[in-house]
Amino acid sequence: MAEPRLGILSSKIENMQQVDENSPHFGFGVSDSNNQGRMQSPNGRGRNIQYQGTGDYSSENVDTNFHMDMDNPQSSGSENMTPDIIGSPEIQIHSEGMPMSSVSQGSVHSPSNEHVVQPIIQVTGVNDDTQVYTGGEDSPSNASPCMICNDRGSGYHYSVFSCEGCKGFFKRSVQKNLVYTCKNEGSCVINKFTRNNCQYCRFVKCTQMGMKREAVREDRSPGGKHRNKKPRLDEIRAMVSSDGEVLFVPGTQESKPTESFEDPIMEGLINARPDLIPRVDGNICLQSMGINQLMQYGYAELKYIIDWAKKVPGFTELRLEDQMALLKSSFMELNVLRLSYRSMETGSCIKFAEGLKVPIELAQKMGWGKELVAATVEFSARLKELSIDKVEFCILNGIVLTYPDAQNLMDKQKVILLQTQILDRLRKYHSHKFPGNVRRYGKMLLRLPFLRTVSAKAAERFLSLTLDGTLQLNELVLEMIN
């Protein structure tokens, strides 16, 4: 029997420690022993896309003469990942329908037309809460539709015969304690075509049909052992009042606003450069782009996020399993945070990459959907309302990365300590930079629960598009958000 694989993510994390940071090329590669390293798309065809990363970053106006501590985010297990994605000098991102351009320093590229990522959707993690049928003549999936949306059912999930999409939606809603609203006073019709239009009515129908909250396992580690999860986001929310007043700061010492001294952790957070984004060279016809082409920039963003996380002070001191868990758990929130931050000044556009600003109406038509676009724009407006600066953005990325409610953490206390240190640095930065604005710290933390809501909408949207065949997600991204 072959030894179990640590997975794409773990292999890439390990390899990145051995790769020179100035290596000119990177990308995402997927190997397949049965196809000699080549993954074929369903139609056997594939084209390639290249992006050029931008290393432009200036901290000349950044004041680092203050002190703070840091912490990490959330994620889930990674046993199913294929080795070889987080750290090879050459990583390839592939998509259909986009031309290849020349490779330059810091670019994400696809070297030939031979390599195409094959979208893979697998039902994994089956336990006593889920019964999956394989689709034989007598299987319920052929006879019974999903009781929620009338799509093809796959088995009994949380006591109700339902499809994979509704099962995943209900599970994420319960695990993350998400609260939805309905613009139509709870009167929306839910079917397989409209189920993504209103999450409130979809969740209500899940419960009306009999899905049980108690059947959702909030955390399941290998071997069936459960761990008590401490809702860190709720703790952060409890630290401030609704108007941003700080009620208490755990584990910190008071410091005078004028206090200043060198802080290597703060410098590390800033120098990690979470603001780096993919760059588009040449002209792009936005009208001809679809969701699959647009998502290629999300794949490139993932590479930037992984590179950045390796530079966050304290992150590589965590166990490899915990690094993987935190990256998987925080990936979508980090993606939304970065997308919203760089879209603050773009007006009615979303900035997916340097040189790629997509009008919100067009983003909706491309497949993002009205609800997800509206939520992203709203979160961007909330950041702009605070006039968040680059230092605060760097710290917020560290806070999101280090949520200790990630599943399957091996050393949760170490992650909590890391995040507490980062939170302390945000507080001290505000005391140093904004001594007259005592509510700024609290108001900034109050943005984080909404960030989680938006990221959950994004994950739900992309999974739904994948299940109905509209979106062909990269295998690694699919596993990270599923």
WOQUIHU-V607107 format. One record per backbone hydrogen bond with DSSP energy under -0.5 kcal/mol. CO is the residue of the C=O (numbers start at 1). NH is the residue of the N-H. Records with the same first field share a line. If there is no record, write none. Layout:
CO = NH ; NH
//
This chain:
7 = 11 ; 84
8 = 12 ; 85 ; 86
9 = 13
10 = 14
11 = 15
12 = 16
13 = 17
14 = 17
15 = 18 ; 19
16 = 19
20 = 23
24 = 106 ; 107
26 = 109
27 = 29 ; 92
32 = 35 ; 37
33 = 36
35 = 38
38 = 40
39 = 116
41 = 44
47 = 95
51 = 53 ; 108
52 = 279
53 = 55
59 = 62
62 = 64
64 = 66 ; 263
69 = 425
70 = 421
72 = 402
74 = 330
75 = 407
78 = 81
85 = 87
86 = 16
89 = 91
91 = 28 ; 109
93 = 49
95 = 47
104 = 107
106 = 53
107 = 26
108 = 51
109 = 93
112 = 115
114 = 116
117 = 119
120 = 122
122 = 124
127 = 130
129 = 158
130 = 132
131 = 156
136 = 139
139 = 142 ; 143
140 = 143 ; 144
144 = 153
146 = 150
149 = 192
151 = 146
154 = 133
155 = 157 ; 162
156 = 131 ; 158
157 = 160
158 = 212
160 = 157 ; 162
161 = 147
162 = 154 ; 155
163 = 167
164 = 168
165 = 169
166 = 170
167 = 171
168 = 172
169 = 173
170 = 174
171 = 175
172 = 176
173 = 178
174 = 177
181 = 200
182 = 185
184 = 187
189 = 191
191 = 195
194 = 197 ; 198
198 = 202
199 = 203
200 = 204
201 = 205
202 = 206
203 = 207
204 = 208
205 = 209
206 = 211
207 = 210
211 = 213
212 = 215
213 = 216
215 = 217
216 = 218
221 = 224
225 = 221
229 = 231
230 = 232
231 = 235
232 = 236
233 = 237
234 = 238
235 = 239
236 = 239
237 = 240
239 = 247 ; 248
241 = 244
244 = 442
245 = 241
249 = 252
256 = 259
263 = 267
264 = 268
265 = 269
266 = 270
267 = 271
268 = 272
270 = 273
273 = 276
277 = 54
278 = 354
279 = 52 ; 281
284 = 286
285 = 288
286 = 289
290 = 294
291 = 295
292 = 296
293 = 296
294 = 297 ; 298
295 = 298 ; 299
296 = 300
297 = 301
298 = 302
299 = 303
300 = 304
301 = 305
302 = 306
303 = 307
304 = 308
305 = 309
306 = 310
307 = 311
308 = 311 ; 312
309 = 312
312 = 315 ; 316
314 = 317
315 = 318
319 = 323
320 = 324
321 = 325
322 = 326
323 = 327
324 = 328
325 = 329
326 = 330
327 = 331
330 = 334
331 = 335
332 = 336
333 = 337
334 = 338
335 = 339
336 = 340
337 = 341
338 = 342
339 = 343
341 = 344
343 = 346
348 = 360
350 = 352 ; 358
353 = 355 ; 356
354 = 280
356 = 352 ; 353 ; 358
357 = 359
358 = 350
359 = 363
360 = 364
361 = 365
362 = 366
363 = 367 ; 368
364 = 367 ; 369
366 = 291
369 = 373
370 = 374
371 = 375
372 = 376
373 = 377
374 = 378
375 = 379
376 = 380
377 = 381
378 = 382
379 = 383
380 = 384
381 = 385
382 = 386
383 = 386 ; 388
384 = 387
389 = 393
390 = 394
391 = 395
392 = 396
393 = 397
394 = 398
395 = 399
396 = 400
397 = 401
398 = 402
400 = 74 ; 403
401 = 73
402 = 72 ; 73
403 = 406
406 = 409
411 = 415
412 = 416
413 = 417
414 = 418
415 = 72 ; 419
416 = 420
417 = 421
418 = 422
419 = 423
420 = 424
421 = 69 ; 70 ; 425
422 = 426
423 = 427
424 = 428
425 = 429
426 = 430
427 = 431
428 = 432
429 = 433
430 = 434
434 = 437
436 = 438
437 = 440
439 = 443
440 = 444
441 = 445
442 = 446
444 = 447
445 = 448
447 = 451
448 = 452
449 = 453
450 = 454
451 = 455
452 = 456
453 = 457
454 = 458
455 = 459
456 = 460
457 = 461
458 = 462
459 = 463
460 = 464
461 = 465
462 = 466
463 = 467
464 = 468
465 = 470 ; 471
466 = 469
471 = 473
474 = 478
475 = 479
476 = 480
477 = 481
478 = 482
//
